[in-house]
Amino acid sequence: MRFGILGPLRVGAGEATVTAGRDRTVLAMLLLRAGRVVPVEELIDAVWEDHPPATARTQLQICVSRLRQRLSLLGMSPEVIVRDPVGYGVWVEPDELDALVFAREVETGRAALAAGQPTEARRRYRAALALWRGPALAGIASRTVRRRAQALDEQRLTALEECVDVELRLGQAADLIDELAESVEREPLRERLRGQLMLALSAVGRQADALAVYREGRRIYAEELGIEPGAALQELHQRLLTGDVTASGPELPRVASVRSLPRAISDFTGREQTVVRLVKEIAEEGARVQLIDGMAGSGKTTLAVHVASALGDRFPDAQLFIDLHGHSERAPVTPAAAVDTLLGQLGVPPRRIPVDLEGRLAVWRTELANRRAVVVLDNAASAAQVAPLLPNGPENLVLVTSRRRLIGLDGGRPSSLPVLDLDEAVEMLGRVAGPERVAAEPAAAAEVVRRCGHLPLAIRLAGARLAHRPRWRVADLAARLAARRDPLAELAAGERSVGQAFALSYAQVSAPAQRLFWLLGLHPGGRFDSGVAAALVELPLTEAQDLLDELVDAHLAEEVEPGRYRLHDLLREYARMVLTEPARAADRRAGVARLLDHYLYVATAIARTTEPSPGIEDVHHLPPPPRPDLLAAGQELGRPWLDENRSTMTALVRLAETEGFLRHCWQLARAPWWFNFHGGHLDELVETHTIAMRAAQQLRDEEAMALTANRLAATYNRLARFTEAIRLMEGVVDRYRRLGRRRETVHHLINVAGAHVSSNEYRRGLACLDEVLDLGLLPEDVAARLPNLLNNRSLVLTLLGRYAEALRDARHHLLLGRRNGDPWHVANATGHLGMIRRRMGDRRQARRLLQAALVLKRENGNRSGEGELLNELGVLEREEGRPGPAATRHRDALVAMIHAGDRIGQYASRNLLGRALLEQGDAASALDLHRRVLDQATALGARYEQARALDGLARCLRDTDPGEARAFAGRALTLFRQIESPDRRATEELLAELD
């Protein structure tokens, strides 16, 4: 062989004939993908990794030129390395590269084993393994080369394991022990090798040593991975303990007399747990009828053939297969025709096959009575089609696949196939399109399989497109799948397509179920309940549930948990495609309206029971619900329903805008606002309310514009986007002033005051509240508006240090909250009283009030308020000389603020945590926290937290760098004075100490 990569790089007769490091990396990359063009970009990445020079392409050309010269000196044609517009490649004959010879010998060994020739299989495996001279491409440090070389090393280990299996069956256990012991020492986490060593030791009577190998493995798995050994290794351990392991190891495969299984697909991947479970149920539990169902394209047939082939040793007399055409363009095969075909596979002469069904079944059962046979009944239409074909022999196995759940087959064990997980899906794509190609673009590969919905058929078709288009990058296919309005059109190859597979399943359900299926295509994704289905098809809940059950049984929908359903992404695309037919245009628009109404009314009903007064009644003047029968279930769920449907509500706002339901845009955005705002889901609020503003402007609805602007402003305020928040809120106030709407003007002036307070403009905030008092509250508005006014006023007075006035307003606020039975205002007022008492020096009373308020805030789901109170309690701990508990409080506060999306609250938590850490003696961590807050708060213009960060930095540095500390303290004092914060007194004292 001219080239060797199964060990150190070898060219010609020696291993050091190419010495330059870059040249060796380039040649290694070309040989790893022999016969294919390697793009220039990949070669550059391999050679220079993260830091390619500007002249990388020129230097690469020089490397290739040197390699060609070297090959000439060794008597080879320099044209072995070819140039392509994309990159370079090495063209070698199959016998000129050891990796190609290795792959060929392994495949030949596998074929010999499948043909029942274990001795020949062993010879081929050993010939393949003898080619290895050490780890693949040892000595080349390039990360790209190492990653691909590791794939070769993995292939060697797999070949060794397969070879050892054969040799154990041939009774050569004694000869294997040393080799296996060395391999296990090198690869201690490889369970198959460890199990083979245990078998070999047991075969020569060394059961104690075999058990010791297991114990050592269990220890390593626990220490390295934190897990127990796999099921197969644990099972082998139990067999060793009970003496249920034969000395000669597993039996040799026997050649089946009848083999009618289709060729096993070479890119079979994933499903390991399903395969292990099926084999265990069949081998140990005697479950001889297995029902494998799943959606179209989920790989049912592939799995059944794989399991049947894997169990060929146990059922050597016959391996039969028939497609029953339950879901195809042909009519389903009748039981009579099916048994006729199966008898023909067994070699029964036509003259012996009776004409009537009962006679044929009698012959069928007689033929299988004394055979160890596996029968695959593929693509079954129903239990009635399959039941007559089930043999009654004790040594028969039947694997039935269907797109429907076959309920009613006695003794059948059901297995519903899910889609592949990410790793399995990417591995399958690599096996079809080329592992190196897929490994080179991991992000694009993940996107392709996501667009394929992790569905095996879709992945296989996508991989086939790549395999037949070698110049495409994986990213090119991902882009095409993303850009197409009909992604199903991309998932086709020849006569096979995902859409065609779905159409066959769709055709098998009833017309009402078909209508529900394509109307569900309107749903924007995620999970839905039976109430959604009932609203879409305008049926009672029980009838809609029956249709959902029909779709689930046909694998056109999935019941992810009791009462919760979803459509696979590609099935949703197929439903939408069906829905675009012109004849369904009117039904489609009506369906959109029913879907939007259902979510709007449920969310509004929940908001009415969870928001504090005045709440959502001021916003939605909705007509009576079109389906009051569907509201009860959702309304009872309350907040959990809003949490479960949060992303769906956001998507529905987008859908409403796209479909022209403008009023629904702002109403759907408003309904979950309180829940999203206090749950920290602020990005969703910005998106939905931006859409809502556009819709309200198109409607020229002044009320909708004002209400939406107010809530968008509150969201901006929480995100510390103060300028935008105040601009929007002041615009709302001006709008209501122009309209002469006194009540609304008062309400929104209170909100403007809150925004000014958040931006540290305390005086301006107080001025807005005083303006409200000058306007006066109408008697009917006292209960609704006065608590909000007192809430904001007590807070701003506290921040200005006017504690006596703040105490008066907070007490009044608490009285109103209790009188109105409003837990939200009771919590806020109690918390403010605790804050005021702490600042007035009454720590015992402050602690009691703050702890009571904390309980209420948590009950209300107010994470930002919870964080605020935790910070207050932390300061209290620190003031009483307990910095450790204080730090814990501030850390918990930070978590709550992050959850709420409250940026200013996060800065406050970090500043206070820094103070606590400093008092614990961790000045370095405190310094880091204050510096981070300073940068972030300065960028947002959050002056109060900026000042607190500067003060914290001064305290961290006063002993090590007094000059720097003095500068920081001076800047902090300037900011505290600007916002009239009473915190300036502590900073003034610090400056006096530094002077």
N, C-alpha and C positions, 0 to 999 in steps of 0.2 A: 504494500500500500504506500502511496506517495505521501498521504497526509494522515496525521494522527491527532485527535483531540481528546481521546479517552485516556487522559493522563496529561503530562506536560506537552505543550505544543511540539509537534514533530513534523518536519518536512524532509522527505527523502529518508536517508538511512540514520540520521542523527537527530538529537532533540534540541540542539543549540545552534542550528543552522541559520535561524533568524534571531538576531540578538537585540536589535534596537527595540526599546519598549513600545514605542508607538506603532512600529511596523508589526510587532507581535499582536498588539491589540486589534489592529485593522484586519490582519489575516485571520485571527480567531473569530472576529465577527462575521467575516465572509464565509468561513468554513462552518460556522454554526447554522448558517442558512444557505448551504451549498445548493446550487442550481436555481437560486432566486436572487433578485437584485435587492441589495441593501441600500436604502436611501442615504444620501450624503449626510443629511441631518442626524440620522441615527449613528453613523460612524463618528461624526464630530462629537456627539454626546458621549459615545463610548470612550473616546480618546481623552477629551478634555473635561468631561462631565459638566460641572456647573459654571466653568470659567473658560469658555472657548475664546481664543484670541481673534482679532479682526481678520487675521490671515489664515484662519483655520482651513478654508477650502484649498488655498494654495498649498499649505503644508500637507494636507491630505493627499493631494496629487503627487507630491514628492514622495510620500510614504508608499503609494501604489507603484510609482516608478521604481523605487528601490526594490520592492518586492518582486517586480517583474524581472529586474536584473538578477536578483538572487535565484529565481527559478531557472533562468537561463543557465547560470553557472552550475546548477544541479542537473542539467540535462533535460529540463522540462520546457514546454512551450510557454513563453510569456503570455500567450493568449488565453491561458487558463483563467487569468483575471480579465474580465470583460468590462467595458465602460458602457454605461447606459445613460440617457438624459437624466434619469432620476438618481442614479448612484453607480455602485460597482457590484460585481458578483463573481463567484468562483464556479466554474463549470468543471465537474469531475465525473468520471465514470463510477458506476455503483461499487466497484471493487477498489477504488482509489482513496476512499475515506473510511477510516475505521468505524465511525459512527453509523454510516450507511450499512456497512457489513453487519454491525451489531444488530441494528433494527431488523434487517432481513433474516438473520439467524433466529432472533426471538420470535418473529412472526411464523417462521417455519416450524419452530418448536411448538408453538401454540396449535398450529394446524395439525401437527402429528398427534398431539395429545387429544384433540377433538376427534381424530380418526381412530382413537383407541390404540396408539402406538407409543406407549410411555418410554420404552428404551430409546427409540429414535428421538423423541422429544427431549429426553435428558441429554443426549449427545449434542443436539443443536443448542440447547441452553448453555451447556458448558463451553461450547465453541464460542458463543457470544460473550460469555463472561471472561474468557481467556484473553480477549482483546484489551481489557482494561489494564492500565499501567499505574493507576492512582486516580485521585479526584480529577474530574474533567478540567482541562486547561489550567492545571495547577501552576501557580506562579504568576498569573496575570491578574493584576489587582483591580482592573476596571470594574465598577459596580455593574454595568450593563452586561459585561461578559460573565461575571460571577453569577448574576441572576439566571442567565440562560444556561450556564454550565451546571448550575444546581438542578435544572430540569433534567439534564442528562444523568446526573448522579442519581436522581430519583428513579429514572428508568432502569438503571443498573440494579438498584435495590429491589424494584418490582420483579425484574427478571430473576434475580437470585431467589426471591421468595417463591416464585412459581417453580423454579428448578428444584428447590428443596422439597416442595410439595410432592413432586414426581418421585424424587429419590426416597422420600419417606415411604411412599406407596410401594416402591420397589424393594423395600427392606434394607436400605443402606443407611440406617440411622447412625450406626457406630462411626461411619466415615464422616458424618456431618458435624459431630459434636464440637470439634475444635473450631471449625470454620464458623459455625453458628455462634459459639461463645465469643469469638473475636468480633463478629458482626454486631452482636447485641451490645458489647462493650462500646463500640464506636457509635451505635445508634440506640441508646438506651430507651428512647421514647417510642420506638417502633414496635407496636404490639404484635404484629404478625410474626416478626422474627423471634420475638420472645416466646410466643406460643409454639413455634416450630422447635426451638431449643428444648422447651419443656417436653414436647412429644418425643424428640430424639432421645433425651435422657430417660424418659419413661420406657421407651422401646427396648433399652438395654438394661432395664431393671433398676435404674437409679432414680426411683420415685422421690426420695428425700431431696436429692439435688434439684429435681424438677420443681418441687414445691418451694425450695429456697430461691430459685430463679423468679418464681411468681412473687414471693414476698419482697425481694429486692426491687422488682418492677413496681409493685404497689407503693413502696416507700418513695421511689423516685417520682412517680406520677403525683403523689400527694405533695412532695416538696417542690417540684418544678412547676406543676400545673394546677395543683389544688383540686384534683379530681381523682375518682376511683378508676381502676382499669376498665376497659370497655367490656360490653356484655359477652363477646366471644371469649375473651381471655378469662373472665370470671367463670364462664361456663366450663371451660377446659380445666380450670382449677378445681371446680366441684367434681368433675369426672375423675380427676387424679385422686382426689380424696376418697372417692367411693370405689376406686379400682376399675372404673368403666372406660379404660383406654387400652386398646389392643396393642400388643407388643410390636406388631408390624406396622402400626400407624393406619391411616385411612386405607380403605380397600381401593384396588385398581379400578378405573372406569371400565365398564363393560360396554361393548358395542351394541347399540340398540338395533333390533331387527327391523323396525320401521321408523324412519325419520322423515316426517312431513312438515316440520316446523320451518317457517321462512327464515332466511338468513338473519342472524342477530345484527342489529345496527351497531356499527363500530363506534359511533359517537355517544353510545349510552353513557349517561353520567347522572349523578345524584341518586336520589331514592334509596340510599344505603340503608336507612332505618326501616323503610318499607320492605326492602328485600330481606333484611335480617329477620324482621317480624314474620313475614310470610313463610320463610324457610323454617323458622322455629315452630310455627303453628302446624305446618305440614309434617315436619319430621318428628316433633315431640308430642304434639297434642292430637295428631290424627285428623286435623281439619282438612278434609279432602275435597271440599267445594269452596273455592275462593272467588268472591264477587268483587271485581275491580271496576269501579265507576269513576267518572270524572268528566269535566267539560271537554268539548271538542279540542283536540290538539294537545291534551295534557300528557300524552305518552302512555296511554293504557296498554295498547298493543305491544309497544316496545318493552314495557315492564313485564307483561305476561310472557312474552317470548324469552326474555332474559331469565326470568325465574324458571321457566320450563327447561331451558338449556342448562341452567345451573344445577337443576335437580335430575338431570339425565341419568346420573349414576344410580339414583334410587329407583328410577322407572325406566329400565333399560329395554323393555320389550317393545314399546311403541311410544312415539311422540307425534301426536296428531294435531292438526290445525285446520279450522274452517272459519271463513268469514261469513257470518249470518246476515250481513247487509241490513242490520237494523236501522242504520242511519246512512243511507246512500241513495243515489239516484235510481237504483234498482229496487224492486219489491223485496221485502224480507224473505229470506229462504225459509220454506216450510220445514217442519220437523221431518217429514217424509223425505224431502230432497236432501236435507242435511245428513240424515243417517245413511242414505244411499252413498253420499260422497265419502263419509267416514269409513264405511265398510269397504269401499273401493281402495282407500288408503291402506287398509289392513290387508289388502290382497284377496278379499273374498270375491270369487268369480261371479259375474252378473247372474248366472243361472241359479246361484244359491241365494240370491237376494229376493225375498218375497215382494209382491206388488203392494200389499196393504201395509199401512203404518205399523200396526201391532205386530205383524209378522217380522218386519224389518227390525223393530225394536228388540224382539226376542233374540234374533240372530246377533244383534249388536251387543246385547248384554252377555250372551253366551261367549262371544269372541273375547270379551274383556274380562270374563269371570276369573280366568287363571293367568292374566297378564298383569305385569307391573307397567302401567301405561299412564302417561300424562296427556290430557286432551285440552286444547285451547279452543274455547268457543268464543270467537271474537265478534265484537260489534253486535251484541244481542239487542233485539228490539224490546223484548218483554220477558217476564218470568214464564209466561205461557209458552213462548217459543223454546225456552231452554229446558224446562222441567222434563219433557219426555226424553231428552238426550242424555240425562245424567245416568252414568253406569252405576251398577250396584256392587261391583267387585271390591273386595277389601283392600286391594293394592292399586286402586285407580285414583288419580288426581285430576280434577277438573278446574281450569282457570277460565272464568267467564269475564269478559270485558263488555262494558256498555256505557252509553252516555246517560242512561237513566238509572236510577236506583231500583234494583230488582227486588222489590219487596214481595215476600211470599214464597221464596225458595227455601224449603226446609233444610236446615243444616248448613246453609251458606254463610260464610264469614265475610262481611262487607269491608271493603277498603276504598275510601274516597281519596283520590289523588289531588293534592294541592298543586299549585304552581311551584316552580323551583325557587330555592333561595338564591341570593345574589351570587355567592361563590359558585354554586352548581350551574347557574345560568351562564356565567362568564366562562366557566370551564367548557360547557357545551358549545358555546360560540367559538371558542378556540379550537375545539376538536373538528368543527366543520370548516372554519375559515383559516385555520393555521394558528397554533399556540403562540408562536413568536410574534406574529402579526398582532394578535389580540393583546399579548402581554406588553407590547410596546406602547399601547394606548389604553391604559387601564380606565381612565375617566370616560373616554369615548365608548369603550366596551360596556361599561356600566350603564351609560345612557342608552345604548342600543338595546340592551336586554330590558331596561326599564320601559322603553317604548314598545317592546314586545310583550310587556306585561308578564315577563318571566315564564311565558308559555312555551313549552318545548317545541311545538310545531312552528310557532312564529320565529323562535330563535334559530331553528334549523333552516328555515327559508331565508331569513336574513343572512345567516352564515353562508348559505349557498350563493347568494348574490355577491358577497365579498369574494368567495372562492373563485367565482367566474369573472371577477373584475380585479385582477392583481394590482392595477394601478390605483384603485380606490384606497384611501385611508379609511380606517374604521370611523373616524370623525365625519367623513363624507356621508356615510350611510346614516349616521346619527342625525346629521343636518337634514338629510332628505326626509327622514321619518318625522322630524320636528316640523318641517316646512309644509308637508302635504296636509291639505284639509281632510283627505281620506287616507290615513296611514295604512289602512288595510290593503290599499292598492300596491304599496311597496312590499307587502309580505306575501309574495306570490312567486312561484317558480314553475314554469310550464303549466301543466294542468292542475297543479296543487296550489291552493291558496287558503289562508285563514278564513277569509270571508265565505268561501264555498263550504268549508267545514262547519261554520256557524249556521249557514243557511239550512243545512241538512238537519241540525238540531232544532232550529226554529220551526221547520215545517212539521215537526212531530208533535207539537203541542196544540191545544185547542185554540180556536179563534179568539175567545176572550183573553186567554193567557198571552197570545201573540200581541193583542192590543196593549195589555199591561206592560209587556216587555218593551215595546217600542216607545211607549209613553215614559217608561223609566229612563229611557235615553235622555230625557230632558233634565234629569237630576244631575247636578254639577259634579257629583262624585262623593266619595265617602259613604258612610252608612246611612240607612234609612229604616224606618219602621213600617208596620203594616198600615198605620194611619196615612202615610204618604201615598201608599198604593191605593187605599180606599178613596182618597181625595182625587187622585189622577183619573181613575176609571169610574168615579161617581157611583160607587157601589157600597153597600153596608160593609162594615169591618169584617164580618165573618166570611162573606163571599170574596172579598179581596184577599183574605188570608188563604182561602182555598186556591186561588190563582197563584199566589206566591209559592205555596207548597208545590204546585205543579211545575213552576219554573225551577224551583230548587231540585226537585226530583229529576228534571231534565238537564240539570247543571247549566241552566241559563241564568241562574242567580245563585248566590251563596248565602247561607244563613251563618253569619260569623259568630253569633251567640244567640241564645233564645230571644226571638222577637226582633233581632237586628239583622239587616240584609245589606248586600252590596252587589253591584255588577262588576265583573272583571273589566279592566280598562278597555280591552279590545272588544269585549261584548258590548260595552257602552257605545263604542264607536260604531259597531255594527247596528245597534238599535237606532242610533242617530241617522245612519245611512238609510235604513228602512223608513224612518220618519220623514226624510226629505222628499219622498215621492209626492208629486203635485196633488194627488187625490187626498192626501192627509194634511194639507196646509191648514184648513180650518180647525181640524181636531188638534193639530199641533199648537196653534195659538191659544186655543181654549185650555189645552193642557198646561201651558206655561202659566196662564192666569190662575188656574186651580192650584198649581204647585206653589206659586208665590203667595197666594192667599192663605194656604194651609200654614206655611211657616210664619207668616206675618201674624196671624191670629193666635197661634200657640205661643209665640214669643211675647206678644203683647199681653196675653192673659197671665203669663208667668211674671212679666215686669210689674203688672198691677199688684201682685201679691208680695213682691220683694223690694220694690223701690220705696224710699221714704217719701212722705208727703212733701210737695204736691204731686210728684211723680209723673207717671206717663199719661194720666188723664188729661193733663194740660196740652198734650201734643196730639194724640190720636182721637179724632172724632170719627171712629170707624162705624160703618153700618153694622147691623147684626151679622154674626158669622154665618157664612153659607153652609157650614157643616158643624153645628154645635155638638153633634155626637162624637166628633173626633177631638174636641178640645180637652175633654176630661183627663184622658191618659197622659197627654203631654203636660197639662197644667199641674197634675199631681207630682210629676218628676221635679218640677221647679228648676233650681240652678243646675242640677246634673244634666237636664235636657239642654240648657243653654251651652254648657261646657261641651257636651257631646256633639252639638251641631254648630259649634263656633265657626269652623272653616266653611261649613255649608252655607251659613248665613252670609258670610263675606262673598262667597261665590254667587249666591243668589242676587246680591246687589249688582254684581257685574252682569249677570244674566238679564236682570230687569232693564238695565241700561241698553244692552245689546238688542233686546227684543222690543224696546220702545215703551216699556211700562214705567213711565217716569215717576208717577206718584209712588209706586212701590219702591223706587230707589231710596227716597229719603225716609219712607216709613220703615222699611226693612233695616236701614242703617240705624234708625233711632231705637227700634224695639230692644235690642240687647245692649244698648249703650252703657247703662249703669253697670251691668255685669262685666262687660269688657273693660270699662274704665277702671273699676276697682280691682279687677283681676289682673291688670297689667298688660292687657292685650291691645296695646296702643297703636301698633303698626296697622292692625286691622281697622281700627277706628279712623285713622288718617285716610286709609284707602277708601273705606266705604263712605265717609262723610265728604271726601273730595268728589266722589261720583255723585253723591246726594246733592251737593251744591250745584253741580252742573245741571242736574235734573230739575231742581227747584227754579233755577234761572230760566231754563227753557219753558217751564210752566208759568213763569212770571208770578209765582206764588210768594208773596212777600212774607207770609207767616212761615212757610216752609224754609225760605232762605234764612230768616232770622233764627229759627230754632236750630237749624243745621249749623249755621255759623257759630252759634253759642257753644254747641257741644264740640265742634271742631276746635274752637278756641280753648276750651277746657283741656282738650287732649294735648294741644300745643303747649299749654301751660305746664302740664305734667312732664312733658318732654323737655322743659326748660327753653322752649322757643318763645320767649316772652314777647318779643316785638310783634310777631305774627299774632299771638294770642290777644294782646291788647288791641291791636288794629282791628281784628275781627269783632271783639266784644264792643268796642266803642262804636263801630259801625252799626251794630245791632241796636245799641242804645239810641243812636241818632235816628235810626229808622223808626223806632217806636215813638220817639219824641215828635217826629214829623207827623206820624199818624195819630198823635194825641192819645196814645195808649198808656195811661198812667201806670196801671198795674204791671204791665210788661216792662215799662221803663224802670220801675223800682226793682223788679226781679233781676234785671240784667245789670243794673248799676251795682247791685250786691256782688255779682259775678266779676265785674270789672275791678271792684275793690280787691277781691281775692287774687286776681292776676297781678295787680300792683304790689300786693304784699309778697307774693311769690318772687317777684323781681326785685325785692328789697326796697321798693318805693313806698315805705310805710305811711308817710305823710299823705301821699296822693291817694292811697287806699283808704285812709281814714276820712279824707275829704269826700270821697264818693259815698261812704256810709253816712256822713253827716248830711250830704245832699238828700239821701233817702229819708232821713229823719225830717228834713225841712219839707220834703214833698208830703210826708205823712202817709200812713198806711190806712187804706179803707178798712172799715170794721170787718168785712168778710175776708180780708187778706191777712189779718193779724196772725191767725193760726198757721197760714201757709208760708208767709214771708218773714215774719219777725224772728223765728228761730234761726233762719239763715243769716239774717242781719246780725243777730247777737253772736252767732258762731264766729263770723268774720271779725266783728268788732272786738270781742274779747281776745282774739288771737293777736290782732294788730296792736292793741293796747299793751299786751304782754310783751311783744317784741320791742315796743318803745319804752318799756320799763315803767309804765303807768299801772302799777299792780292793783291799787285800790279800785280804780275804775274797771279794770279788767275783771277783778273778782266780782264786782256788782253785776256786770253783764253776763258772766259765766253762770252765776247763780240764777239769774232770770232765765237764761237759756235752759238750764237744767229743769227749772220749774215748768216751763212750757213743754219740754220734751216728755216729762212724766205725765203732765196733764193730757197731752195728745196721744200718749201711749206709743211714742215713736222711739224705738231702740237706737236708731242711728243718731238722733240728736242727743239722746241721753248719754250715749257713749262719748260723743264729741265734747259735750259740756263737762262730763266727769273728768275726761282727760285734760281739758283746759284748766279745770280747777286744780288738778294735781300739779300741772306745770307751774301755775301761779304760786301755789303753796311752796313748792321747792325753791322758787326764786325769792320768796319772802322768808326763807329759812326754816319753815315748819316741815322738816323732813319726814317726821312720823306720819303726819296727816297726808303729806304728798304721796308717800309710798302706798298708803291705803287706797287713795283715790286713783292713782295710776294703775295699780294692780286690778282694781275693779273695772276700770275703763278698758284695760287690756283684754279681759275676759269678754267684754261686750264687743270690742272691735273684732276679735277672732270669730265670735258668733255671727257677726254681720258680714264676714268675708272681706273686711277692709284691710288689705295687706299694707298699704301705705300708712294708714293710721296705726296699725300694729307696730310697724317699724318706728314710727315717731315716738310711741310710748316706750318701746324697748330702749330707745336711745335715752329718753328721760330717766328711766330706771337705771340705766348704766351710769349716767352722770351722778345719780344719787349714790350709787355704790362707790364711785370714785371719790366723791366728796366725803364719804364716811370712811375712807382709807382702805377700800377693798378693790384694788385695780384688777385683780384676776377675774372675779365675778363681773366687774364692769366690762372687761374685754369680751366676755362671753355674751353679755347682753347686746353689745354693739355688733358682734358678728351675726347674731340672730337678726338684729335689725337690718343689717346689710342684705341678708338673704331675703327678707320680706320686701325691702325696697327694690331689689333686683326683680323679684317676682311681680311687683306692681308696676315696674317700668318707670319708677320715680327717680329721675336723674339727680335732682337736688337732694332727695332723701339719701341716695347712695353716697353723695359727696359728704353729707352730714355724718353718716355712719362711719365713713373712713376717717374723717377728721377726729371724731370722738374716739374711735378705736386707736388712732395714733396717740392720743393723750393718755389712754389707759395703758398702752404698751410702754410708753415712755416711763410711766410711773412704776411699771414692772421691771424697768431696767433695760428694755430692748429698744435702745435709741435708734439703731440702724433700721429696724422695721418701721418704726414710727416716722423716721425721716423719709423713707420711701413712700409711705402712704400720703404724707402731707405734700410731697412734691407732685405725686400723681394728681391729687385733688387740685393743687394750684394750677397745673397746666390745663386741666379740664374745665375748672370753674372759670378761669380767665377767658378761655375760648368762648364760653357761653355767656359771659358777663354776669355770672352769679356772684355778686360782690360780697355777700355775707360769708359764704363758704370759702371764697377766695381770701377774705380777711382771716377767717379761722385757720386756714392752711398756713398763711404767713405767720400767724401767732404761734402755731404748732412748730413750724420750722425754727423760729427764734428760740423756743424752749428746748428743742433738741440740740441746738448749737451753742447755747449760752456758756457751757463749760469748756467747749473745745474751740470755738471760734466766736468770741464775744462781738467782734466787729461786724461779722456777717449777721449774727443774731440781732444786733441793734438795728441793722438796716431792714431786716425782715419785720421786726416789731414796729418800726416807724411806718412802714408801708401798711401794715395791718391796722395801726391806729388811725391813719388817714381814712381808710375805707370804713372802719367802724363809725368814725365821726360823720362821714358823708351820709350814712344810713341811720344815724342817731341810735345806734345799738348800745344798750347798757353794757355789753361785753367790753366796751372800750376801757372800762375802769380796770379790769384785770390786765389788759395790755399796757395801760399807763403804769401800773405797779411794776410790770415786768421791765419796762423801759427804765424806770427809776432804779431798779436793781442793777441793770446793765451799765447805767451811768456811774 
